[in-house]
Every structure is written in C-alpha cells, then in structure tokens.
Amino acid sequence: METFVELPLWTLIPFVLMLLTIAIAPLIAEHWWEKNLNKLFVSLLLGIPTAIYLIYQGLGHNLEHQILYDYLPFIILLAALFVVTGGIHMQGNLIARPSTNTAILAIGYVLASLTGTTGAAMLLIRPLLETNKERKYTTHTVLFFIATVANCGGLLTPLGDPPLFLLYLRGAEFTWFLKLFPAWLLVGVMLLTIYYILDSYWFRRESYTRLKSDVQHREPIRIKGCINFVFLLGVILSVAFINQGYIPAMGEADAPILVKYLREIALIAIIAFSLMFTHRKIRVDNHFTWNPIIEVAVVFLGIFVTMTPAMLYLKAHAAGLGITQAWQFFYASGLLSSFLDNAPTALAFHGVASGLVESGAAVAEVAGIPEILLKAISMGAVMFGAMTYIGNGPNFMVKAIAEENGFRMPSFFGYMWKFSFRVLLPIYIVVQLIFFFF
C-alpha cells in the first residue's frame, strides 16, 4: 500500500502566492510583469525555498520527479509544437465573418484530438488573428479559441491532452477515449453555437470602415513551410509510440539517460530540423518570437515546483475528501485542473478512484478503476483546463501570442469573471447533469 507524506498546510503558501502573482501582477505592475526575466525572478523566489524545504524533509525525490518527468517533458513537447507550427505560414486574409471564424474554431476543435490541443492551437491561432486584425471587437474570439481548440477539443484520443495520455499509460486502451464522443460533440455544439451568436452580435456593431477594409484586404489562403507538416507528424508519432508502453526499457530505474529521455531527444531533434529546414522569412511573416514559449517555461517552472507540496497534501488527505460519486470526481478534478496542471491532477484522482474499488464488485473497470469514474476524471481534467489561463499550457501561449499581435486580453480574474463563470461553467453543469446525474 502506498505511504502518503503528511505536510503542514502552510507549505501550500508559495503555490498560492505564485497563483496570486500571476493574477495580480498584470493589474498593478503591467510593464514590470511583461519582462520574462521578472517572471523568472518570481518563480525562483518562491520555488527555491520550496525546493530547499522538500529536500530538507527528505522529499527531494518528489521534486525531482516533478521537474524531470513532468515539467521537462511538458516544456519540450510544448516547444516542439510551438516551433513546428510556427514554421507553417498560412498566407492570406479571409473575411472575418461570423461563419468564417466559427469554421476556423470548428476545424481546430476536430484537429485538437489529432495533433493535441497545443499543436492545433499553435497551428491556427496566427491565421485566426490575421483574419480578425481589421475588426475592433475580437477578444471574445480568442477566448472561445482557448476553450474550443486549446482545451475541450482534445477529448477523443490520448494525443489530445496530457492527462488522457497519462491515463492511457495507466491501462486505458487507445480507442476507449472514443466513448467520450457524445460529451465531446455536445460541448462542441454548445460552444460553437454560443460563439456564432455572440460574434454575429459584435459583427453588426463593427464600423463600415473596418468591414470595408477587411474585404479590401482579402487574400486567398496559401500555405508555406509545408515541410513542417512532416515534422508535426513526427511529434505526434513520438508522443504516441516513444514511451514505456512500447519501449519498456525507458521505465527501468538504471536505464541510460539517452534511453529514459528518448522521446524528448526525438522532439529536440525535430525542433532542430524545423529550424534548419524552414526558411527564415516564413517565421518572420508569422511574427515568430521565442517570448511566448519562454514565458510559459519560466511561469510554469514556478508552478510545477511550488505545486509539489500541494499535490502531496492532496494525496495524503484524499481518503478524507468524501469524493465517491462520478459527479464529485468531475467537479473535483475539474476544480484542481483549473489551477494545477491537469496532467498530475488526473493522476491524483485516478489514485483516489483506485482506492474505492471493492474486491469482487460487479463494476465495469478501465485502467483499474470504475469506468464511469475514469470518464468523469477525463472530462473534468480536459474541459476545466479552460477555466483559467494556467489550467492548460496552450492557454498562456495563446494569450501571449494574441497580446504580442496587439489583441487586448482580459486579466487573470477578468478572464474567469467575463468568460469562465458566464459561459463555460453553465455548459459544464449541463454536461454533468446529462452524463453524471446525482
């Protein structure tokens, strides 16, 4: 039986401060917070004391696992998708009608389960911004893009979102996630319908001058950097097949570092190939800079380090949480996925669910837990990742790219108040009532 570590509640303070800094700093020190060096300073200021305490308490192995086996692969995968999709330039300017924008979101919603939410988001965010640059009212478009393409769309395969991939490694078959199709379809229809109605409203409020300029600047779509579609396929295949499930040696404790990190080495090689074989002008035309991925790397460094005590605390007290029903797992995994990284959150609740399995009980099990609970954990972790900017890696990257291109984005709390609570949460409640009734 697994032994849980008892940590005092105050060890969660650095994590809470990290979240509050991300939320408040842009409001009270906007120009200071814009510099990635200052974000790194905050991450180190809160992360180093946390790391020292964990090592002193003999928990250095937990921190090591969090950094080497969660944070590092997470960032390398994001960087690979960021670089590869940044080398694909869709030249042209569509007319930013509501039907056009909705079609782009729908395409991204489907692609998210095939290329991952990060890959789909990085591939389509720039064409979407280019299409809408003549319009005045654009914030809602980026917000719905985060929800549809960067989160909810990735529900159908283990490639779609990291928590699903980890649950796949826990024993869920690759095709099992297709059972989530009804929920995926329902959420997609609701999100796209609401978006189309809202965008139609804001489209009618655009000035004639802006709409005329949008039409005048229309250009047919042409794609450059197609070699990166090969590299994108390489990323997908690396994530799907270079793992302990297919290469058991990668999971051996005494495995050479080149074997343990074979997937990350392959992804780094793909990054190098993309940079070498993509014409520099393509990235210039994409307004490609390293700032967004650097911002994600330094911010999530602080998040991953300081959330280590939070995850240990959750595991130690999981039995006393009183979470036994599917709807409870849906909201609980969703709530934590909104603020913690959704991958370790999914694993934490998988552990809670495994403790509820009764010997000899006639309950359908998948990955060692009741199937209904696995559905609840999967859906909660993926969908609720859209509730905040830090709920899923692509969220922050989309926000950074949009702001870098002159699009105004709400603050951390503004995003939650204007969008999450008013649009997403009602949709998720409908999902819970349909699929996980009390």
RAVEN-V753768 format. One record per pair of residues at least 4 apart in sequence whose C-alpha atoms are under 8 Angstrom apart, sorted by the first residue. I is the first residue (numbers start at 1). J is the second residue. D is the distance in whole Angstrom. If there is no record, write none. Layout:
I:J:D + I:J:D
This chain:
4:312:7 + 4:315:7 + 4:316:5 + 5:312:7 + 5:313:7 + 5:316:6 + 6:312:8 + 6:313:7 + 6:316:6 + 7:11:7 + 7:309:7 + 7:312:7 + 7:313:6 + 8:313:8 + 9:13:8 + 9:313:8 + 11:50:8 + 11:309:6 + 11:310:8 + 12:16:6 + 12:306:7 + 12:307:7 + 12:309:6 + 12:310:6 + 13:17:6 + 14:18:6 + 14:46:6 + 14:47:7 + 14:50:7 + 14:306:6 + 15:19:6 + 15:46:8 + 15:303:7 + 15:306:5 + 15:307:6 + 15:310:8 + 16:20:6 + 17:21:6 + 17:46:8 + 18:22:6 + 18:42:8 + 18:43:7 + 18:46:7 + 18:302:7 + 18:303:7 + 18:306:8 + 19:23:6 + 19:303:8 + 19:339:8 + 20:24:6 + 20:25:8 + 21:25:5 + 22:26:7 + 22:412:7 + 23:27:8 + 23:411:7 + 23:412:5 + 23:413:6 + 24:28:6 + 24:412:8 + 25:29:5 + 25:30:6 + 25:33:6 + 26:30:4 + 26:31:8 + 26:33:6 + 26:34:8 + 26:411:7 + 27:411:7 + 29:33:6 + 30:34:6 + 31:35:7 + 32:38:7 + 33:38:6 + 33:39:7 + 34:38:8 + 35:39:7 + 36:40:6 + 36:291:8 + 36:294:7 + 36:295:6 + 36:298:7 + 37:41:6 + 38:42:6 + 39:43:6 + 39:295:8 + 39:298:6 + 39:299:6 + 40:44:6 + 40:298:5 + 40:299:7 + 40:302:8 + 41:45:6 + 42:46:6 + 42:302:8 + 43:47:6 + 43:298:7 + 43:299:6 + 43:301:7 + 43:302:4 + 43:303:8 + 44:48:5 + 44:302:7 + 45:49:7 + 46:50:7 + 46:302:7 + 46:306:7 + 47:51:6 + 47:302:5 + 47:305:6 + 47:306:6 + 48:52:6 + 49:53:6 + 50:54:6 + 50:305:7 + 50:306:6 + 51:55:6 + 51:60:8 + 51:63:7 + 51:305:7 + 51:306:8 + 52:56:6 + 53:57:6 + 54:58:6 + 54:59:5 + 54:60:6 + 54:63:7 + 54:309:8 + 55:59:5 + 55:60:4 + 55:61:8 + 56:60:8 + 59:63:7 + 60:64:6 + 61:65:6 + 62:66:6 + 62:308:7 + 63:67:6 + 63:305:7 + 63:308:6 + 64:68:6 + 64:69:8 + 65:69:5 + 65:70:7 + 66:70:5 + 66:71:6 + 66:304:7 + 66:305:7 + 66:308:7 + 67:71:5 + 67:72:6 + 67:304:7 + 67:305:7 + 68:72:5 + 68:73:7 + 69:73:6 + 70:74:6 + 71:75:6 + 71:300:8 + 71:301:7 + 71:304:7 + 72:76:6 + 73:77:6 + 73:264:6 + 74:78:6 + 75:79:6 + 75:297:6 + 76:80:6 + 76:264:7 + 76:267:7 + 76:268:7 + 77:81:6 + 77:264:8 + 77:267:7 + 78:82:6 + 78:118:7 + 78:293:8 + 78:393:8 + 78:394:8 + 79:83:6 + 79:271:8 + 79:293:6 + 80:84:6 + 80:235:7 + 80:267:6 + 80:268:7 + 80:270:7 + 80:271:5 + 81:85:6 + 81:118:7 + 81:119:5 + 81:122:7 + 81:232:7 + 81:235:7 + 82:86:6 + 82:118:8 + 82:119:7 + 82:122:6 + 82:293:7 + 83:87:6 + 83:271:6 + 83:274:7 + 83:275:8 + 84:88:7 + 84:228:6 + 84:229:8 + 84:231:7 + 84:232:6 + 84:271:7 + 84:274:6 + 85:119:7 + 85:122:6 + 85:123:5 + 85:228:7 + 85:232:7 + 86:122:7 + 86:123:7 + 86:283:6 + 86:286:7 + 86:288:6 + 87:225:6 + 87:228:6 + 87:274:7 + 87:275:8 + 87:278:6 + 87:282:6 + 87:283:6 + 87:286:8 + 88:123:7 + 88:223:7 + 88:224:6 + 88:225:5 + 88:226:6 + 88:228:6 + 88:229:8 + 88:282:7 + 88:283:8 + 89:223:6 + 89:224:5 + 89:225:6 + 89:282:6 + 89:283:8 + 89:285:7 + 89:286:6 + 90:127:6 + 90:221:6 + 90:222:6 + 90:223:4 + 90:224:6 + 91:127:8 + 91:219:8 + 91:220:8 + 91:221:6 + 91:222:5 + 91:223:6 + 91:224:7 + 92:218:7 + 92:219:5 + 92:220:5 + 92:221:4 + 92:222:6 + 93:127:8 + 93:130:6 + 93:131:5 + 93:217:7 + 93:218:5 + 93:219:5 + 93:220:7 + 93:221:7 + 94:100:8 + 94:131:5 + 94:218:5 + 94:219:6 + 94:220:7 + 94:221:8 + 95:100:7 + 95:131:7 + 95:132:8 + 95:214:6 + 95:215:6 + 95:218:6 + 96:100:6 + 96:101:6 + 96:131:6 + 96:132:6 + 96:135:8 + 96:214:7 + 97:101:6 + 97:200:8 + 97:203:7 + 98:102:6 + 98:196:6 + 98:199:6 + 98:200:6 + 98:203:7 + 99:103:6 + 99:196:7 + 100:104:6 + 101:105:6 + 101:128:7 + 101:141:8 + 102:106:6 + 102:192:6 + 102:195:7 + 102:196:6 + 103:107:6 + 104:108:6 + 104:124:8 + 104:128:7 + 105:109:6 + 105:145:6 + 105:148:7 + 105:149:7 + 105:192:7 + 106:110:6 + 106:148:8 + 106:188:8 + 106:192:7 + 107:111:6 + 108:112:6 + 108:120:6 + 108:121:7 + 108:124:7 + 108:148:7 + 108:149:5 + 108:153:7 + 109:113:8 + 109:148:6 + 109:149:5 + 109:152:7 + 109:153:4 + 109:154:7 + 109:188:7 + 110:114:7 + 110:153:6 + 110:154:8 + 111:115:6 + 111:116:7 + 111:117:8 + 111:120:6 + 111:149:8 + 111:153:8 + 111:154:8 + 112:116:5 + 112:117:5 + 112:118:8 + 112:119:7 + 112:120:5 + 112:121:8 + 112:149:6 + 112:150:7 + 112:151:8 + 112:153:5 + 112:154:5 + 112:160:6 + 113:117:7 + 113:153:6 + 113:154:4 + 113:155:6 + 113:156:6 + 113:157:6 + 113:158:8 + 113:159:6 + 113:160:4 + 113:161:8 + 114:154:8 + 114:157:7 + 114:159:6 + 114:160:6 + 115:119:5 + 115:120:6 + 115:159:7 + 115:160:7 + 115:232:8 + 115:236:6 + 116:120:6 + 116:154:6 + 116:159:5 + 116:160:4 + 116:161:6 + 117:121:6 + 117:149:6 + 117:150:5 + 117:151:6 + 117:153:7 + 117:154:6 + 117:160:6 + 117:161:6 + 117:394:7 + 118:122:6 + 118:150:6 + 118:393:7 + 118:394:5 + 119:123:6 + 120:124:6 + 120:149:7 + 120:150:7 + 121:125:6 + 121:145:8 + 121:146:8 + 121:149:6 + 121:150:5 + 121:394:7 + 121:398:7 + 122:126:7 + 122:394:8 + 122:398:8 + 124:128:6 + 125:129:6 + 125:145:8 + 125:398:7 + 126:130:6 + 126:286:7 + 127:131:6 + 128:132:6 + 129:133:6 + 129:402:7 + 129:405:8 + 132:138:7 + 134:210:6 + 134:211:7 + 134:213:7 + 134:214:6 + 135:206:7 + 135:210:6 + 135:211:7 + 135:214:7 + 136:206:7 + 136:210:8 + 137:202:6 + 137:203:8 + 137:206:7 + 138:142:7 + 138:407:7 + 139:143:6 + 139:407:7 + 139:408:6 + 139:409:6 + 140:144:6 + 140:199:8 + 141:145:6 + 141:195:8 + 141:199:8 + 142:146:6 + 142:398:8 + 142:399:8 + 142:402:8 + 143:147:7 + 143:419:7 + 144:148:6 + 144:191:7 + 144:195:7 + 145:149:5 + 145:150:7 + 146:150:5 + 146:151:7 + 146:386:7 + 146:394:8 + 146:395:6 + 146:398:7 + 147:151:5 + 147:152:6 + 147:383:8 + 147:386:5 + 148:152:5 + 148:153:6 + 148:188:7 + 148:191:7 + 149:153:5 + 149:154:8 + 150:154:8 + 150:386:8 + 150:392:8 + 150:394:6 + 150:395:6 + 151:161:8 + 151:382:6 + 151:383:6 + 151:385:6 + 151:386:6 + 151:392:7 + 152:184:7 + 152:187:8 + 152:188:8 + 152:382:6 + 152:383:5 + 152:386:8 + 153:160:8 + 153:184:7 + 153:188:7 + 154:159:8 + 154:160:4 + 154:161:6 + 154:382:7 + 155:160:6 + 155:161:7 + 155:164:8 + 155:177:7 + 155:180:7 + 155:181:8 + 155:184:6 + 155:378:8 + 155:379:7 + 155:382:7 + 156:160:7 + 156:177:5 + 156:178:5 + 156:179:8 + 156:180:6 + 156:181:6 + 156:184:7 + 157:161:8 + 157:164:7 + 157:165:8 + 157:174:7 + 157:175:7 + 157:177:6 + 157:178:7 + 158:162:7 + 158:163:8 + 158:164:5 + 158:165:4 + 158:166:8 + 158:167:8 + 158:168:6 + 158:174:7 + 158:177:7 + 159:164:7 + 159:165:6 + 159:236:7 + 159:239:7 + 159:240:7 + 160:164:7 + 160:165:8 + 161:165:7 + 161:382:7 + 162:166:6 + 162:342:8 + 162:343:6 + 163:167:6 + 163:342:6 + 163:343:4 + 163:344:7 + 163:345:8 + 163:346:6 + 163:347:7 + 163:378:7 + 163:381:7 + 163:382:7 + 164:168:6 + 164:343:8 + 164:378:6 + 165:169:6 + 166:170:6 + 166:343:7 + 166:347:7 + 167:171:7 + 167:172:6 + 167:346:8 + 167:347:7 + 167:367:7 + 168:172:5 + 168:173:6 + 168:174:7 + 168:367:8 + 169:245:7 + 170:367:6 + 170:368:8 + 171:366:7 + 171:367:4 + 171:368:7 + 172:176:6 + 172:366:6 + 172:367:5 + 173:177:8 + 175:179:8 + 177:181:8 + 180:184:6 + 180:375:7 + 180:379:8 + 181:185:6 + 182:186:6 + 183:187:6 + 183:431:7 + 183:435:8 + 184:188:6 + 185:189:6 + 186:190:6 + 186:431:8 + 187:191:6 + 187:427:7 + 187:431:8 + 188:192:6 + 189:193:6 + 190:194:6 + 190:427:7 + 191:195:6 + 192:196:6 + 193:197:6 + 194:198:6 + 195:199:6 + 196:200:6 + 197:201:6 + 198:202:6 + 199:203:6 + 200:204:6 + 201:205:7 + 202:206:7 + 206:210:7 + 206:211:7 + 207:211:6 + 208:212:6 + 209:213:6 + 210:214:6 + 211:215:6 + 212:216:6 + 213:217:6 + 214:218:6 + 224:282:7 + 225:278:6 + 225:279:7 + 225:282:7 + 226:230:8 + 227:231:7 + 227:277:8 + 227:278:8 + 228:232:6 + 228:274:6 + 228:278:8 + 229:233:6 + 230:234:6 + 231:235:6 + 231:270:6 + 231:273:8 + 231:274:7 + 232:236:6 + 233:237:6 + 234:238:6 + 234:270:7 + 235:239:6 + 235:267:6 + 235:270:7 + 236:240:6 + 237:241:6 + 237:242:8 + 238:242:5 + 238:263:6 + 238:266:7 + 238:267:7 + 239:243:7 + 239:263:7 + 241:245:8 + 241:246:6 + 242:246:7 + 242:247:7 + 242:262:7 + 242:263:5 + 243:247:6 + 243:248:8 + 243:250:7 + 243:263:7 + 244:248:5 + 244:249:7 + 244:250:5 + 244:251:6 + 248:252:7 + 249:255:6 + 249:259:7 + 249:260:8 + 250:255:6 + 250:259:5 + 250:260:5 + 250:261:7 + 250:262:8 + 251:255:7 + 251:260:7 + 252:260:8 + 255:259:6 + 255:260:6 + 256:260:6 + 257:261:6 + 258:262:6 + 258:265:8 + 261:265:6 + 262:266:6 + 263:267:6 + 264:268:6 + 265:269:6 + 266:270:6 + 267:271:6 + 268:272:6 + 269:273:6 + 270:274:6 + 271:275:6 + 272:276:6 + 273:277:6 + 274:278:6 + 278:282:7 + 278:283:8 + 279:283:7 + 280:284:6 + 281:285:6 + 282:286:6 + 283:287:6 + 283:288:5 + 284:288:6 + 290:294:6 + 291:295:6 + 292:296:6 + 292:396:8 + 292:397:6 + 292:400:6 + 292:401:6 + 293:297:6 + 293:397:7 + 294:298:6 + 295:299:6 + 296:300:6 + 296:393:7 + 296:396:7 + 296:397:7 + 297:301:6 + 298:302:7 + 299:303:6 + 300:304:6 + 301:305:6 + 302:306:6 + 303:307:6 + 303:340:8 + 304:308:6 + 304:341:8 + 306:310:8 + 307:311:6 + 307:340:7 + 308:312:6 + 309:313:6 + 310:314:6 + 311:315:6 + 311:344:8 + 311:345:8 + 311:348:8 + 312:316:6 + 313:317:6 + 314:318:6 + 314:348:8 + 315:348:7 + 315:352:8 + 317:321:7 + 318:322:8 + 318:352:6 + 319:352:7 + 323:328:6 + 323:329:7 + 324:328:7 + 324:329:7 + 324:353:8 + 324:356:7 + 325:329:6 + 325:373:8 + 325:438:8 + 326:330:6 + 326:372:6 + 326:373:5 + 326:376:6 + 326:436:6 + 327:331:6 + 327:376:7 + 327:432:6 + 327:436:5 + 327:437:7 + 327:438:7 + 328:332:6 + 329:333:6 + 329:334:8 + 329:349:7 + 329:373:7 + 329:376:6 + 329:377:6 + 329:380:8 + 330:334:6 + 330:376:5 + 330:377:6 + 330:379:7 + 330:380:5 + 330:381:8 + 330:432:7 + 331:335:6 + 331:380:6 + 332:336:6 + 332:380:8 + 333:337:6 + 333:345:6 + 333:346:7 + 333:349:7 + 333:377:6 + 333:380:5 + 333:381:6 + 334:338:6 + 334:377:8 + 334:379:8 + 334:380:4 + 334:381:5 + 334:382:8 + 334:383:7 + 334:384:5 + 334:385:7 + 335:339:7 + 335:384:7 + 336:340:5 + 336:341:8 + 336:342:7 + 336:345:7 + 337:341:6 + 337:342:4 + 337:345:6 + 337:346:8 + 337:380:8 + 337:381:5 + 337:382:8 + 337:384:6 + 337:385:5 + 337:391:6 + 337:392:8 + 338:342:7 + 338:384:6 + 338:385:5 + 338:386:7 + 338:387:5 + 338:388:6 + 338:390:7 + 338:391:4 + 338:392:8 + 339:388:7 + 339:390:6 + 339:391:5 + 340:345:7 + 340:390:7 + 340:391:6 + 341:345:7 + 341:390:8 + 341:391:6 + 341:392:6 + 342:346:6 + 342:381:5 + 342:382:7 + 342:385:7 + 342:391:7 + 342:392:7 + 343:347:7 + 343:381:8 + 344:348:6 + 345:349:6 + 345:381:7 + 346:350:6 + 346:377:6 + 346:378:7 + 346:381:6 + 347:351:6 + 348:352:6 + 349:353:6 + 349:377:7 + 350:354:6 + 350:369:7 + 350:374:7 + 350:377:7 + 351:355:7 + 352:356:7 + 353:357:7 + 353:369:6 + 353:370:8 + 353:373:7 + 354:368:6 + 354:369:5 + 356:369:8 + 357:361:8 + 357:369:6 + 357:370:7 + 363:370:6 + 364:370:6 + 364:371:6 + 365:369:5 + 365:370:4 + 365:371:5 + 366:370:6 + 366:371:5 + 366:374:7 + 367:374:8 + 369:373:7 + 369:374:7 + 370:374:7 + 371:375:6 + 372:376:6 + 373:377:6 + 374:378:6 + 375:379:6 + 376:380:6 + 376:436:8 + 377:381:6 + 378:382:6 + 379:383:6 + 380:384:6 + 381:385:6 + 382:386:8 + 383:428:8 + 384:391:7 + 385:390:8 + 385:391:4 + 385:392:5 + 386:391:6 + 386:392:7 + 386:395:7 + 386:420:8 + 387:391:6 + 387:416:6 + 387:420:5 + 387:424:7 + 388:395:8 + 388:412:7 + 388:415:7 + 388:416:6 + 388:420:7 + 389:395:5 + 389:396:5 + 389:399:8 + 389:412:7 + 389:415:8 + 390:395:7 + 390:396:6 + 391:395:7 + 392:396:8 + 393:397:7 + 394:398:6 + 395:399:6 + 396:400:6 + 397:401:6 + 398:402:6 + 399:403:6 + 399:409:7 + 400:404:6 + 401:405:6 + 402:406:7 + 402:407:5 + 402:408:8 + 402:409:8 + 403:407:5 + 403:408:6 + 403:409:7 + 410:414:5 + 410:415:5 + 411:415:6 + 412:416:7 + 413:417:6 + 414:418:6 + 414:419:8 + 415:419:6 + 415:420:7 + 416:420:5 + 416:421:6 + 417:421:6 + 417:422:7 + 418:422:6 + 419:423:5 + 419:424:7 + 420:424:5 + 420:425:6 + 421:425:5 + 421:426:7 + 422:426:7 + 423:427:7 + 424:428:6 + 425:429:6 + 426:430:6 + 427:431:6 + 428:432:6 + 429:433:6 + 430:434:6 + 431:435:6 + 431:436:8 + 432:436:5 + 432:437:6 + 433:437:5 + 433:438:8
